[in-house]
């Protein structure tokens, strides 16, 4: 959810400042770019070197670098961030924020910030409960700031009560929830197909392929995490998935997948067709197991309905994304499929490349657009590949909402 988000973290002089290291690590792990501001007193509680190492950015404390005179612009910082998180926020800093006092870089940046501001208070029980502090917190809320309530528990003073800064994991979850409500995919219904189809020859044999369904399931999960309502139509796979925003429909054959896709597509804003649907099925299926013999066996095949082509005909201000698994003439074949099936973009997989395509945990994709734009991505785990594909889809959906 936080991939590509720019988070500005302000750290003030509280014993809870040690939690800032965990916060930075979690934010960076989720793909955010993190820059850290510290008050002079905060340096007494946690080393700037620690936060610089974890954030991979220099730590800013003063208005200028005393060694070279370089100015640290609070204006630039305030316009750079997608979110300004002040954690921990002491009673002193909260009071200054409420009354517009700007005597350090962290506070001047707060007054310059054009992005949302989250505040995670951390202080002793009596300081938190004091009417002045409560009034200041309510003032911040009235200004549109988001206050993350502290927890009850053992405090640094030895007292028990409310004042412990919320745990970093919960703060990051709160940030995720906030951004999920801003995504262009929030509440958008999206159809995803995944896995293989099995076309029966007799009761125990079938025509199928090596698709594991991992790519389609990763896409469904990524979409749901961004707030989309996902209808996942899945062929036979060994993967399990459980998400409140994913409706899972199991099918076996291409015709079953076709019927479900047609039934749901009209109510969806977009569809990602990641399933490896069999192009052909046996024309006649035996009702009994075919016995082995010494003579050759011929099976007549007939074409299955083309799900992508049919949805391409039916789409009405909807986004349609297809996949192309190719062994030769990759771009040429993918482009032909893109055009023939009226897709908005197509995801090309090289079937004959190591660690890509079916079964593997990783994939290397190329996205081809109708304009002729071609973008190739590095080899990545499939959950990371899903983020790249959903990023592209989200931009398209955002442009037509």
CORSUL-V386788 format. One record per residue. N is the residue number from 1. RES is the residue in three letters. SS is DSSP state (~ for helix, > for strand, _ for the rest). PHI is phi as a letter, one per 40 degrees, with the letter a starting at -180 (999 if undefined). Layout:
# CORSUL-V386788
n=N res=RES ss=SS phi=PHI
n=N res=RES ss=SS phi=PHI
This chain:
# CORSUL-V386788
n=1 res=UNK ss=_ phi=999
n=2 res=UNK ss=_ phi=c
n=3 res=UNK ss=_ phi=d
n=4 res=UNK ss=_ phi=g
n=5 res=UNK ss=_ phi=c
n=6 res=UNK ss=> phi=b
n=7 res=UNK ss=> phi=b
n=8 res=UNK ss=> phi=c
n=9 res=UNK ss=> phi=b
n=10 res=UNK ss=> phi=b
n=11 res=UNK ss=> phi=b
n=12 res=UNK ss=_ phi=b
n=13 res=UNK ss=_ phi=c
n=14 res=UNK ss=_ phi=b
n=15 res=UNK ss=~ phi=d
n=16 res=UNK ss=~ phi=c
n=17 res=UNK ss=~ phi=d
n=18 res=UNK ss=~ phi=c
n=19 res=UNK ss=~ phi=c
n=20 res=UNK ss=~ phi=c
n=21 res=UNK ss=~ phi=c
n=22 res=UNK ss=~ phi=c
n=23 res=UNK ss=~ phi=d
n=24 res=UNK ss=~ phi=c
n=25 res=UNK ss=~ phi=c
n=26 res=UNK ss=~ phi=c
n=27 res=UNK ss=~ phi=c
n=28 res=UNK ss=~ phi=c
n=29 res=UNK ss=~ phi=c
n=30 res=UNK ss=_ phi=c
n=31 res=UNK ss=_ phi=g
n=32 res=UNK ss=_ phi=c
n=33 res=UNK ss=> phi=c
n=34 res=UNK ss=> phi=b
n=35 res=UNK ss=> phi=b
n=36 res=UNK ss=> phi=b
n=37 res=UNK ss=> phi=b
n=38 res=UNK ss=> phi=b
n=39 res=UNK ss=_ phi=c
n=40 res=UNK ss=~ phi=d
n=41 res=UNK ss=~ phi=c
n=42 res=UNK ss=~ phi=c
n=43 res=UNK ss=~ phi=c
n=44 res=UNK ss=~ phi=c
n=45 res=UNK ss=_ phi=b
n=46 res=UNK ss=_ phi=a
n=47 res=UNK ss=_ phi=c
n=48 res=UNK ss=~ phi=d
n=49 res=UNK ss=~ phi=c
n=50 res=UNK ss=~ phi=c
n=51 res=UNK ss=~ phi=c
n=52 res=UNK ss=~ phi=c
n=53 res=UNK ss=~ phi=c
n=54 res=UNK ss=~ phi=c
n=55 res=UNK ss=~ phi=c
n=56 res=UNK ss=_ phi=g
n=57 res=UNK ss=_ phi=b
n=58 res=UNK ss=_ phi=c
n=59 res=UNK ss=_ phi=c
n=60 res=UNK ss=> phi=b
n=61 res=UNK ss=_ phi=b
n=62 res=UNK ss=_ phi=b
n=63 res=UNK ss=_ phi=c
n=64 res=UNK ss=> phi=a
n=65 res=UNK ss=_ phi=c
n=66 res=UNK ss=_ phi=c
n=67 res=UNK ss=_ phi=c
n=68 res=UNK ss=_ phi=b
n=69 res=UNK ss=_ phi=g
n=70 res=UNK ss=_ phi=c
n=71 res=UNK ss=> phi=c
n=72 res=UNK ss=_ phi=c
n=73 res=UNK ss=_ phi=c
n=74 res=UNK ss=~ phi=c
n=75 res=UNK ss=~ phi=c
n=76 res=UNK ss=~ phi=c
n=77 res=UNK ss=~ phi=c
n=78 res=UNK ss=~ phi=c
n=79 res=UNK ss=~ phi=c
n=80 res=UNK ss=~ phi=c
n=81 res=UNK ss=_ phi=c
n=82 res=UNK ss=_ phi=c
n=83 res=UNK ss=> phi=a
n=84 res=UNK ss=> phi=b
n=85 res=UNK ss=> phi=b
n=86 res=UNK ss=> phi=b
n=87 res=UNK ss=> phi=a
n=88 res=UNK ss=> phi=c
n=89 res=UNK ss=> phi=b
n=90 res=UNK ss=_ phi=c
n=91 res=UNK ss=~ phi=d
n=92 res=UNK ss=~ phi=c
n=93 res=UNK ss=~ phi=c
n=94 res=UNK ss=~ phi=c
n=95 res=UNK ss=~ phi=c
n=96 res=UNK ss=~ phi=c
n=97 res=UNK ss=~ phi=c
n=98 res=UNK ss=~ phi=c
n=99 res=UNK ss=~ phi=b
n=100 res=UNK ss=_ phi=g
n=101 res=UNK ss=_ phi=c
n=102 res=UNK ss=_ phi=b
n=103 res=UNK ss=_ phi=b
n=104 res=UNK ss=_ phi=a
n=105 res=UNK ss=~ phi=c
n=106 res=UNK ss=~ phi=c
n=107 res=UNK ss=~ phi=c
n=108 res=UNK ss=~ phi=c
n=109 res=UNK ss=~ phi=c
n=110 res=UNK ss=~ phi=d
n=111 res=UNK ss=~ phi=c
n=112 res=UNK ss=~ phi=c
n=113 res=UNK ss=_ phi=c
n=114 res=UNK ss=_ phi=b
n=115 res=UNK ss=_ phi=c
n=116 res=UNK ss=> phi=c
n=117 res=UNK ss=> phi=b
n=118 res=UNK ss=> phi=b
n=119 res=UNK ss=> phi=b
n=120 res=UNK ss=> phi=b
n=121 res=UNK ss=> phi=c
n=122 res=UNK ss=_ phi=a
n=123 res=UNK ss=_ phi=a
n=124 res=UNK ss=_ phi=c
n=125 res=UNK ss=~ phi=d
n=126 res=UNK ss=~ phi=c
n=127 res=UNK ss=~ phi=c
n=128 res=UNK ss=~ phi=c
n=129 res=UNK ss=~ phi=c
n=130 res=UNK ss=_ phi=d
n=131 res=UNK ss=~ phi=d
n=132 res=UNK ss=~ phi=c
n=133 res=UNK ss=~ phi=c
n=134 res=UNK ss=~ phi=c
n=135 res=UNK ss=~ phi=c
n=136 res=UNK ss=~ phi=c
n=137 res=UNK ss=~ phi=c
n=138 res=UNK ss=~ phi=c
n=139 res=UNK ss=~ phi=c
n=140 res=UNK ss=~ phi=c
n=141 res=UNK ss=~ phi=c
n=142 res=UNK ss=~ phi=c
n=143 res=UNK ss=_ phi=c
n=144 res=UNK ss=_ phi=h
n=145 res=UNK ss=_ phi=c
n=146 res=UNK ss=> phi=b
n=147 res=UNK ss=> phi=b
n=148 res=UNK ss=_ phi=c
n=149 res=UNK ss=_ phi=d
n=150 res=UNK ss=_ phi=c
n=151 res=UNK ss=> phi=c
n=152 res=UNK ss=> phi=c
n=153 res=UNK ss=> phi=i
n=154 res=UNK ss=> phi=c
n=155 res=UNK ss=_ phi=b
n=156 res=UNK ss=_ phi=c
n=157 res=UNK ss=_ phi=c
n=158 res=UNK ss=_ phi=g
n=159 res=UNK ss=_ phi=c
n=160 res=UNK ss=> phi=b
n=161 res=UNK ss=> phi=i
n=162 res=UNK ss=> phi=c
n=163 res=UNK ss=> phi=i
n=164 res=UNK ss=> phi=c
n=165 res=UNK ss=_ phi=d
n=166 res=UNK ss=_ phi=d
n=167 res=UNK ss=_ phi=c
n=168 res=UNK ss=~ phi=d
n=169 res=UNK ss=~ phi=c
n=170 res=UNK ss=~ phi=c
n=171 res=UNK ss=~ phi=c
n=172 res=UNK ss=~ phi=c
n=173 res=UNK ss=~ phi=c
n=174 res=UNK ss=~ phi=c
n=175 res=UNK ss=~ phi=c
n=176 res=UNK ss=~ phi=d
n=177 res=UNK ss=~ phi=c
n=178 res=UNK ss=~ phi=c
n=179 res=UNK ss=~ phi=c
n=180 res=UNK ss=~ phi=c
n=181 res=UNK ss=_ phi=c
n=182 res=UNK ss=_ phi=b
n=183 res=UNK ss=_ phi=c
n=184 res=UNK ss=_ phi=c
n=185 res=UNK ss=_ phi=c
n=186 res=UNK ss=_ phi=d
n=187 res=UNK ss=_ phi=g
n=188 res=UNK ss=_ phi=c
n=189 res=UNK ss=> phi=c
n=190 res=UNK ss=> phi=b
n=191 res=UNK ss=> phi=c
n=192 res=UNK ss=> phi=b
n=193 res=UNK ss=> phi=b
n=194 res=UNK ss=> phi=a
n=195 res=UNK ss=_ phi=g
n=196 res=UNK ss=> phi=c
n=197 res=UNK ss=_ phi=b
n=198 res=UNK ss=_ phi=b
n=199 res=UNK ss=> phi=b
n=200 res=UNK ss=> phi=c
n=201 res=UNK ss=_ phi=c
n=202 res=UNK ss=_ phi=a
n=203 res=UNK ss=_ phi=c
n=204 res=UNK ss=_ phi=b
n=205 res=UNK ss=_ phi=b
n=206 res=UNK ss=> phi=a
n=207 res=UNK ss=> phi=c
n=208 res=UNK ss=_ phi=a
n=209 res=UNK ss=_ phi=a
n=210 res=UNK ss=_ phi=c
n=211 res=UNK ss=_ phi=c
n=212 res=UNK ss=_ phi=c
n=213 res=UNK ss=_ phi=g
n=214 res=UNK ss=~ phi=c
n=215 res=UNK ss=~ phi=c
n=216 res=UNK ss=~ phi=c
n=217 res=UNK ss=~ phi=c
n=218 res=UNK ss=~ phi=c
n=219 res=UNK ss=~ phi=c
n=220 res=UNK ss=~ phi=c
n=221 res=UNK ss=~ phi=c
n=222 res=UNK ss=~ phi=c
n=223 res=UNK ss=~ phi=c
n=224 res=UNK ss=~ phi=c
n=225 res=UNK ss=~ phi=c
n=226 res=UNK ss=_ phi=c
n=227 res=UNK ss=_ phi=h
n=228 res=UNK ss=_ phi=c
n=229 res=UNK ss=> phi=c
n=230 res=UNK ss=> phi=b
n=231 res=UNK ss=> phi=b
n=232 res=UNK ss=> phi=b
n=233 res=UNK ss=> phi=c
n=234 res=UNK ss=> phi=b
n=235 res=UNK ss=_ phi=c
n=236 res=UNK ss=_ phi=c
n=237 res=UNK ss=_ phi=b
n=238 res=UNK ss=_ phi=b
n=239 res=UNK ss=_ phi=c
n=240 res=UNK ss=_ phi=b
n=241 res=UNK ss=_ phi=a
n=242 res=UNK ss=_ phi=a
n=243 res=UNK ss=_ phi=a
n=244 res=UNK ss=_ phi=c
n=245 res=UNK ss=_ phi=b
n=246 res=UNK ss=> phi=b
n=247 res=UNK ss=> phi=c
n=248 res=UNK ss=> phi=b
n=249 res=UNK ss=> phi=b
n=250 res=UNK ss=> phi=c
n=251 res=UNK ss=_ phi=b
n=252 res=UNK ss=_ phi=b
n=253 res=UNK ss=_ phi=b
n=254 res=UNK ss=~ phi=c
n=255 res=UNK ss=~ phi=c
n=256 res=UNK ss=~ phi=c
n=257 res=UNK ss=~ phi=c
n=258 res=UNK ss=~ phi=d
n=259 res=UNK ss=~ phi=c
n=260 res=UNK ss=~ phi=c
n=261 res=UNK ss=~ phi=c
n=262 res=UNK ss=~ phi=c
n=263 res=UNK ss=~ phi=c
n=264 res=UNK ss=~ phi=b
n=265 res=UNK ss=~ phi=c
n=266 res=UNK ss=_ phi=c
n=267 res=UNK ss=_ phi=c
n=268 res=UNK ss=_ phi=b
n=269 res=UNK ss=_ phi=c
n=270 res=UNK ss=> phi=a
n=271 res=UNK ss=> phi=a
n=272 res=UNK ss=> phi=b
n=273 res=UNK ss=> phi=c
n=274 res=UNK ss=_ phi=c
n=275 res=UNK ss=_ phi=c
n=276 res=UNK ss=> phi=c
n=277 res=UNK ss=_ phi=c
n=278 res=UNK ss=_ phi=c
n=279 res=UNK ss=_ phi=c
n=280 res=UNK ss=> phi=b
n=281 res=UNK ss=> phi=b
n=282 res=UNK ss=> phi=d
n=283 res=UNK ss=_ phi=c
n=284 res=UNK ss=_ phi=b
n=285 res=UNK ss=_ phi=b
n=286 res=UNK ss=_ phi=c
n=287 res=UNK ss=_ phi=c
n=288 res=UNK ss=_ phi=b
n=289 res=UNK ss=_ phi=c
n=290 res=UNK ss=_ phi=c
n=291 res=UNK ss=_ phi=c
n=292 res=UNK ss=_ phi=c
n=293 res=UNK ss=_ phi=a
n=294 res=UNK ss=_ phi=c
n=295 res=UNK ss=_ phi=c
n=296 res=UNK ss=_ phi=c
n=297 res=UNK ss=_ phi=b
n=298 res=UNK ss=_ phi=b
n=299 res=UNK ss=_ phi=b
n=300 res=UNK ss=_ phi=c
n=301 res=UNK ss=> phi=b
n=302 res=UNK ss=> phi=b
n=303 res=UNK ss=> phi=c
n=304 res=UNK ss=_ phi=c
n=305 res=UNK ss=_ phi=c
n=306 res=UNK ss=_ phi=c
n=307 res=UNK ss=~ phi=c
n=308 res=UNK ss=~ phi=c
n=309 res=UNK ss=~ phi=c
n=310 res=UNK ss=~ phi=c
n=311 res=UNK ss=~ phi=c
n=312 res=UNK ss=~ phi=c
n=313 res=UNK ss=~ phi=c
n=314 res=UNK ss=~ phi=c
n=315 res=UNK ss=_ phi=c
n=316 res=UNK ss=_ phi=a
n=317 res=UNK ss=_ phi=f
n=318 res=UNK ss=_ phi=b
n=319 res=UNK ss=> phi=c
n=320 res=UNK ss=> phi=b
n=321 res=UNK ss=> phi=b
n=322 res=UNK ss=> phi=b
n=323 res=UNK ss=> phi=b
n=324 res=UNK ss=> phi=b
n=325 res=UNK ss=> phi=b
n=326 res=UNK ss=> phi=b
n=327 res=UNK ss=_ phi=b
n=328 res=UNK ss=_ phi=a
n=329 res=UNK ss=_ phi=f
n=330 res=UNK ss=~ phi=d
n=331 res=UNK ss=~ phi=c
n=332 res=UNK ss=~ phi=c
n=333 res=UNK ss=~ phi=c
n=334 res=UNK ss=~ phi=c
n=335 res=UNK ss=~ phi=c
n=336 res=UNK ss=~ phi=c
n=337 res=UNK ss=~ phi=c
n=338 res=UNK ss=~ phi=d
n=339 res=UNK ss=~ phi=c
n=340 res=UNK ss=~ phi=c
n=341 res=UNK ss=_ phi=b
n=342 res=UNK ss=_ phi=f
n=343 res=UNK ss=_ phi=c
n=344 res=UNK ss=_ phi=c
n=345 res=UNK ss=> phi=a
n=346 res=UNK ss=> phi=b
n=347 res=UNK ss=> phi=b
n=348 res=UNK ss=> phi=c
n=349 res=UNK ss=> phi=b
n=350 res=UNK ss=> phi=c
n=351 res=UNK ss=_ phi=c
n=352 res=UNK ss=_ phi=b
n=353 res=UNK ss=_ phi=b
n=354 res=UNK ss=_ phi=d
n=355 res=UNK ss=_ phi=g
n=356 res=UNK ss=_ phi=b
n=357 res=UNK ss=_ phi=g
n=358 res=UNK ss=_ phi=c
n=359 res=UNK ss=_ phi=g
n=360 res=UNK ss=_ phi=c
n=361 res=UNK ss=_ phi=c
n=362 res=UNK ss=> phi=b
n=363 res=UNK ss=> phi=a
n=364 res=UNK ss=_ phi=b
n=365 res=UNK ss=> phi=b
n=366 res=UNK ss=> phi=b
n=367 res=UNK ss=> phi=b
n=368 res=UNK ss=> phi=b
n=369 res=UNK ss=> phi=b
n=370 res=UNK ss=_ phi=d
n=371 res=UNK ss=_ phi=c
n=372 res=UNK ss=_ phi=g
n=373 res=UNK ss=_ phi=c
n=374 res=UNK ss=> phi=b
n=375 res=UNK ss=> phi=b
n=376 res=UNK ss=> phi=b
n=377 res=UNK ss=_ phi=b
n=378 res=UNK ss=_ phi=c
n=379 res=UNK ss=_ phi=c
n=380 res=UNK ss=> phi=a
n=381 res=UNK ss=> phi=d
n=382 res=UNK ss=~ phi=c
n=383 res=UNK ss=~ phi=c
n=384 res=UNK ss=~ phi=c
n=385 res=UNK ss=~ phi=c
n=386 res=UNK ss=~ phi=d
n=387 res=UNK ss=~ phi=c
n=388 res=UNK ss=~ phi=c
n=389 res=UNK ss=~ phi=c
n=390 res=UNK ss=~ phi=c
n=391 res=UNK ss=~ phi=d
n=392 res=UNK ss=~ phi=c
n=393 res=UNK ss=~ phi=c
n=394 res=UNK ss=~ phi=c
n=395 res=UNK ss=~ phi=c
n=396 res=UNK ss=~ phi=c
n=397 res=UNK ss=~ phi=c
n=398 res=UNK ss=~ phi=c
n=399 res=UNK ss=~ phi=c
n=400 res=UNK ss=~ phi=b
n=401 res=UNK ss=_ phi=c
